[in-house]
Amino acid sequence: QSVLTQPPSTSGAPGQRVTISCSGSGSNIGRNHVNWYQQVPGAAPKLLMYNNDQRPSGVPARYSGSKSGTSASLAISGLQSEDEADYYCAAWDDSLSSWLFGGGSKLTVL
Amino acid sequence: EVQVVESGGDLVQPGGSLRLSCAASGFVFSNVWMHWVRQAPGKGLEWVAAIKKDGTEKQYLHYLKDRITISRDNVRNSLYLEMNGLRAEDSAIYYCARGSPLGQDWGQGTLVTVSS
C-alpha cells in the first residue's frame, strides 16, 4: 500500500473536467513539491507536472496542478480520448529519505 | 534530442545478481541527477535509487539499500544499477530517468525477471 494515496480510478466524458487527488503526510507532500506523471499503457511514464503546478514544455494548459497542506491535485479540463492513461503523483519523503509514488489512478474517457 | 536507453535486463534465478546500464545522450549528463524507477507487471511505479551529478551522493529505497548499488560514469554518459540477492518481487521493468525534476525524461525500460 502506497504512502501517497490516490483513487484507483476516475472517469469523465469528452470535454469534461476531472480531478485526481493525492493524499500524503507532513513528511512528504506537507514539506516538499509534488510531481505528476502520465503513463499510457505499454509506454514509459511522462512528466506532466512538477513543483506542484509547473508544466514542462509541451504539456497542454488543459493540465493544471495544485497543492494544499498534505494533499495535491491534478486537474484535466476539456477531456480528450488521448488523456486516457494512468496518472501517478510523487513526492520526496524526508522521514524515509526516499521518493514516493502514489498507487496510480486510471483515467477512463467515456 | 534527449535519449536514455536501458539495457542489461534478463531472466535470472533467485539469489542471483544483475547489472543494469543506461546510456544517455542529448544533454549534459554530468549536470543532472539520475534515477532508477521500477514497475512490476501490472503494478504502479516504485522509485529505486538516485545519484547526484558528480556521484558523491546516493539515495536508495530504504528496504533495497543492502542489495543494490547505483553508480555513474560521467565520461561514458552512463548510469548503472547493480542488484544482488535478487528475489521474485524484484521482477519488473526498470526505467532510467533524468532528474531534476525526477523523470524529466525516461527510457523505455529493461525487463528483469527473477524466476527459477
Interface residues (C-beta under 8 A of the other chain):
Chain A: S2 H33 N35 Y37 Q39 A44 P45 K46 L47 Y50 N51 P56 D86 Y88 A90 L96 S97 S98 W99 L100 F101 G102 G103 G104
Chain B: H35 V37 G44 L45 E46 W47 A50 Q59 Y60 L61 H62 Y95 A97 P101 L102 G103 Q104 D105 W106 G107 Q108 G109
